């Protein structure tokens, strides 16, 4: 699914950036992929993906 039509960024691109540790917040996602850099309409969807994919990964890696 396209998250950012302006820059051709997909949910797979966002997920890959998160999995590679390049994105943990909107700021790092914007720096890494350029998301929300043009019209900004993708910001809400990108934020939802971050919440969905970062929180479980952080919880999993914090398990002793």
C-alpha beads as a LAMMPS data file, in Angstrom:
LAMMPS data file: protein, C-alpha beads

64 atoms
63 bonds

1 atom types
1 bond types

-500.0 500.0 xlo xhi
-500.0 500.0 ylo yhi
-500.0 500.0 zlo zhi

Masses

1 110.0

Atoms # bond

1 1 1 0.000 0.000 0.000
2 1 1 1.246 3.490 -0.793
3 1 1 1.770 5.613 2.294
4 1 1 3.182 8.635 0.468
5 1 1 2.051 9.093 -3.113
6 1 1 4.186 12.221 -3.569
7 1 1 7.407 10.274 -3.004
8 1 1 6.242 6.751 -3.870
9 1 1 6.817 5.398 -0.348
10 1 1 5.030 2.181 0.560
11 1 1 4.222 0.526 3.864
12 1 1 6.956 -1.994 3.023
13 1 1 9.484 0.850 2.807
14 1 1 8.385 2.115 6.221
15 1 1 8.511 -1.368 7.739
16 1 1 11.985 -1.988 6.312
17 1 1 13.298 1.285 7.763
18 1 1 11.899 0.291 11.165
19 1 1 13.306 -3.249 11.000
20 1 1 16.744 -1.945 10.028
21 1 1 16.687 0.429 13.002
22 1 1 16.735 3.521 10.798
23 1 1 13.348 4.820 11.967
24 1 1 11.959 4.965 15.500
25 1 1 9.931 8.182 15.310
26 1 1 8.424 10.516 12.729
27 1 1 11.554 12.660 12.667
28 1 1 13.824 9.737 11.802
29 1 1 11.284 8.425 9.298
30 1 1 11.215 11.822 7.606
31 1 1 15.018 11.964 7.491
32 1 1 15.365 8.389 6.234
33 1 1 12.560 8.270 3.664
34 1 1 11.461 11.869 3.213
35 1 1 7.975 11.026 4.400
36 1 1 5.634 13.981 5.082
37 1 1 8.064 16.239 3.264
38 1 1 5.739 17.448 0.530
39 1 1 1.977 17.765 1.057
40 1 1 2.012 16.072 4.502
41 1 1 -1.096 13.953 3.974
42 1 1 0.856 10.773 4.638
43 1 1 1.903 11.868 8.128
44 1 1 -1.024 10.321 9.961
45 1 1 -0.713 6.979 8.185
46 1 1 3.041 6.912 8.758
47 1 1 2.535 7.658 12.452
48 1 1 0.031 4.793 12.737
49 1 1 2.497 2.409 11.100
50 1 1 5.218 3.514 13.506
51 1 1 2.944 2.899 16.479
52 1 1 1.945 -0.486 15.089
53 1 1 5.433 -1.742 14.237
54 1 1 7.812 0.024 16.639
55 1 1 5.991 -0.681 19.920
56 1 1 5.899 -4.493 19.483
57 1 1 9.553 -4.560 18.398
58 1 1 10.649 -2.470 21.396
59 1 1 8.605 -4.633 23.773
60 1 1 10.137 -7.777 22.265
61 1 1 13.721 -6.538 22.472
62 1 1 13.309 -5.408 26.089
63 1 1 12.464 -8.902 27.285
64 1 1 15.254 -10.225 29.490

Bonds

1 1 1 2
2 1 2 3
3 1 3 4
4 1 4 5
5 1 5 6
6 1 6 7
7 1 7 8
8 1 8 9
9 1 9 10
10 1 10 11
11 1 11 12
12 1 12 13
13 1 13 14
14 1 14 15
15 1 15 16
16 1 16 17
17 1 17 18
18 1 18 19
19 1 19 20
20 1 20 21
21 1 21 22
22 1 22 23
23 1 23 24
24 1 24 25
25 1 25 26
26 1 26 27
27 1 27 28
28 1 28 29
29 1 29 30
30 1 30 31
31 1 31 32
32 1 32 33
33 1 33 34
34 1 34 35
35 1 35 36
36 1 36 37
37 1 37 38
38 1 38 39
39 1 39 40
40 1 40 41
41 1 41 42
42 1 42 43
43 1 43 44
44 1 44 45
45 1 45 46
46 1 46 47
47 1 47 48
48 1 48 49
49 1 49 50
50 1 50 51
51 1 51 52
52 1 52 53
53 1 53 54
54 1 54 55
55 1 55 56
56 1 56 57
57 1 57 58
58 1 58 59
59 1 59 60
60 1 60 61
61 1 61 62
62 1 62 63
63 1 63 64
